[in-house]
Amino acid sequence: MPILGFAQVNLCDYDGAMATFQQGCVANPRDKELRGAWAEAKEMVRVFRRAGKMINGGEVSCVFHEAK
């Protein structure tokens, strides 16, 4: 499960990564790496949503997707 979450982060799917890491934490609540990754994904979601609201009320796209 962590590999999927990290892949989602690399694809800028922060909502998906957050959900994946959360599922991992439910399955293995003592895993510090999963808890840290979940916290980081939650922060990325928060930052991107805030940035999207600041830029003309729109969504912010990931640099990775713009480079394609």
Stockholm file with secondary structure:
# STOCKHOLM 1.0

chainA/1-68         MPILGFAQVNLCDYDGAMATFQQGCVANPRDKELRGAWAEAKEMVRVFRRAGKMINGGEVSCVFHEAK
#=GR chainA/1-68 SS CHHHHHHHHHTTCHHHHHHHHHHHHHHCTTCHHHHHHHHHHHHHHHHHHHHHHHTTTCCCCCHHHHTC
#=GC SS_cons        CHHHHHHHHHTTCHHHHHHHHHHHHHHCTTCHHHHHHHHHHHHHHHHHHHHHHHTTTCCCCCHHHHTC
//
